[in-house]
């Protein structure tokens, strides 16, 4: 199992210290998705948000958290049932992890959990240069928030995408038009009011450029009516 992690890790380029952290985060995100897949989580929920765009649609913006929406609203959904499988998955790859539900401070349909992994221990498991490992404090932790919206807006569509690492598995994700709709909602309705998030505008421009590129290709192929 460690070999599979090594293969994933060394496909990335490392120019600065943060590159190692981001690479570990990307690996942990995929392993978390794999654990949720084993738990049959994607029979009830779909992946969305910035991390979904990067992993499954190729946007070149890094995003730490992994966000999901139930396919159908449910007041009885329990995230705790599924995050246990994330811990099992990480442990099966030799990664010591801790994952806990976050207690709510106010009533919300969002259920959240935090995954924590020690950076040095994970790097030691991949067997890289000690000089690199020693750049990180012994107690430095990677954190990934996992969130599920249990009362989503209805009417969105999903599709199934496939990942090949560390093993082939499938992930249910919002379709691109519905990901765009959720992004527009975030841009217009965030509770931060005038505190505009740059990532929202970055994603918006990415969607616009993606649409323009597809339109240009269709013009060239003479199939404009297909878009």
C-alpha positions in Angstrom: 0.0 0.0 0.0 2.9 2.4 0.8 4.1 2.0 -2.8 0.8 3.3 -4.1 1.2 6.4 -1.9 4.8 6.9 -3.1 3.7 6.8 -6.7 1.0 9.4 -6.1 3.4 11.6 -4.1 6.3 11.7 -6.6 4.1 12.6 -9.5 4.1 16.2 -8.1 6.8 18.8 -8.5 8.5 20.2 -5.4 10.0 23.7 -5.6 9.3 25.0 -2.1 8.3 23.7 1.4 4.5 24.3 0.8 4.6 22.0 -2.2 5.1 19.0 0.1 2.2 20.0 2.2 -0.1 20.5 -0.8 0.9 17.2 -2.2 0.1 15.4 1.0 -3.2 17.2 1.1 -4.1 16.1 -2.4 -3.3 12.5 -1.5 -5.4 12.6 1.6 -8.3 14.1 -0.3 -8.3 11.2 -2.8 -7.9 8.6 0.0 -10.8 10.2 1.8 -12.9 9.9 -1.3 -11.9 6.3 -1.7 -12.9 5.5 1.9 -16.3 7.2 1.4 -16.7 5.2 -1.8 -16.1 2.0 0.1 -18.8 3.1 2.6 -21.3 3.5 -0.3 -21.5 7.2 0.6 -21.9 8.2 -3.1 -25.2 6.4 -3.2 -26.6 9.2 -1.0 -24.4 12.1 -1.7 -22.5 14.0 -4.4 -19.2 15.8 -4.4 -19.1 19.6 -5.2 -17.1 22.7 -4.7 -13.6 23.8 -5.5 -11.9 20.5 -4.6 -14.3 18.7 -6.9 -13.5 21.1 -9.7 -9.8 20.4 -9.3 -9.8 16.6 -8.9 -12.5 15.8 -11.4 -12.7 18.7 -13.8 -9.1 20.0 -13.9 -9.3 23.5 -12.5 -5.8 24.7 -11.5 -6.8 26.1 -8.2 -5.9 24.4 -4.9 -8.7 23.8 -2.4 -8.3 22.1 1.0 -11.8 21.2 2.1 -14.0 18.5 0.6 -17.7 19.4 0.3 -20.7 17.2 -0.4 -24.4 17.5 -0.8 -27.0 14.8 -0.2 -28.8 13.8 -3.3 -32.1 14.0 -1.4 -32.7 16.1 1.7 -32.6 14.0 4.9 -32.9 15.0 8.5 -31.8 11.5 9.6 -28.4 11.5 7.8 -25.4 10.8 10.1 -22.0 11.7 8.8 -20.4 9.7 11.6 -21.5 6.5 9.9 -19.2 7.2 6.9 -16.2 9.0 8.3 -15.2 5.9 10.2 -14.4 4.4 6.8 -12.1 7.3 5.9 -10.0 6.4 9.0 -9.9 2.7 8.1 -8.8 3.6 4.5 -6.0 5.8 5.6 -4.8 3.3 8.2 -4.8 0.6 5.5 -2.2 2.7 3.6 -0.1 3.1 6.7 -1.2 6.6 7.5 -2.0 7.5 11.1 -5.0 9.7 11.2 -7.7 11.2 13.5 -11.1 12.2 12.3 -13.8 13.7 14.5 -17.2 15.2 14.0 -17.4 18.9 14.7 -20.0 20.0 17.3 -22.5 22.5 16.1 -22.6 25.9 17.9 -25.9 26.8 16.2 -28.6 25.0 14.2 -27.5 24.3 10.6 -28.1 21.5 8.0 -24.3 21.2 7.5 -22.6 18.3 9.2 -18.9 18.6 9.4 -15.8 16.6 10.4 -12.1 17.3 10.7 -9.4 15.0 9.5 -6.0 15.4 11.1 -2.7 13.8 10.0 0.8 14.5 11.3 3.0 15.8 8.4 6.3 14.3 9.5 4.8 10.8 10.2 3.2 10.7 6.8 6.4 11.8 5.1 8.4 9.2 6.9 6.0 6.6 5.6 6.8 7.6 2.1 10.5 7.3 2.7 12.0 10.5 1.4 15.1 12.5 2.3 15.5 13.2 6.1 16.6 16.7 5.3 13.1 17.4 3.8 11.3 15.7 6.7 13.2 17.8 9.2 11.9 21.0 7.7 8.6 20.3 9.4 8.0 20.6 13.2 7.2 17.3 14.9 3.7 18.4 15.9 2.7 20.1 12.6 -0.7 18.8 11.5 -2.6 18.7 8.1 -6.3 19.4 8.5 -9.0 18.7 6.0 -12.6 19.6 6.7 -15.3 17.3 5.4 -18.8 18.9 5.1 -22.1 17.5 4.0 -25.2 19.6 3.3 -28.1 17.5 4.5 -30.9 19.9 3.2 -29.7 20.9 -0.3 -31.7 22.7 -2.9 -33.4 20.1 -5.2 -33.3 19.8 -8.9 -29.5 19.5 -9.5 -28.0 16.8 -11.7 -25.0 14.6 -11.1 -22.7 12.4 -13.0 -20.2 9.6 -12.1 -16.5 10.3 -12.6 -13.7 7.8 -12.1 -10.3 8.1 -10.4 -7.5 5.7 -11.0 -5.3 6.3 -8.0 -4.6 4.8 -5.6 -7.0 2.2 -7.1 -9.8 2.7 -9.7 -13.0 3.9 -8.0 -16.0 6.1 -8.8 -17.2 9.4 -7.4 -20.7 10.9 -7.8 -20.3 14.7 -8.5 -22.5 17.6 -9.5 -22.6 18.2 -13.3 -20.7 21.2 -14.5 -23.8 23.4 -15.1 -24.9 22.7 -11.5 -21.5 23.3 -10.1 -21.6 26.7 -11.9 -25.0 27.4 -10.4 -23.7 26.6 -6.9 -20.7 28.9 -7.5 -23.0 31.7 -8.5 -25.1 31.2 -5.4 -21.9 31.3 -3.3 -20.8 34.5 -5.0 -24.1 36.3 -4.5 -25.3 34.9 -1.2 -22.3 34.4 1.0 -22.9 35.6 4.6 -19.7 37.6 4.5 -21.5 40.4 2.6 -18.9 42.7 1.2 -16.0 40.4 2.0 -15.7 39.0 -1.6 -13.6 35.8 -1.8 -11.1 35.9 -4.6 -11.5 32.1 -5.2 -15.1 32.6 -6.2 -14.1 35.0 -9.0 -11.2 32.8 -10.1 -13.7 29.9 -10.4 -16.2 32.1 -12.3 -13.5 33.1 -14.8 -12.6 29.5 -15.2 -16.2 28.6 -16.1 -16.4 31.4 -18.6 -13.2 30.5 -20.3 -14.2 26.8 -20.4 -17.5 27.8 -22.1 -15.7 30.0 -24.6 -13.2 27.3 -25.4 -16.0 24.8 -26.0 -17.9 27.3 -28.1 -14.8 28.0 -30.3 -14.2 24.3 -30.8 -17.8 23.8 -31.9 -17.5 26.7 -34.3 -14.5 25.1 -35.9 -16.2 21.7 -36.1 -19.5 23.2 -37.4 -21.5 21.8 -34.6 -22.5 24.9 -32.7 -26.1 23.6 -32.2 -24.7 20.9 -30.0 -23.7 23.2 -27.1 
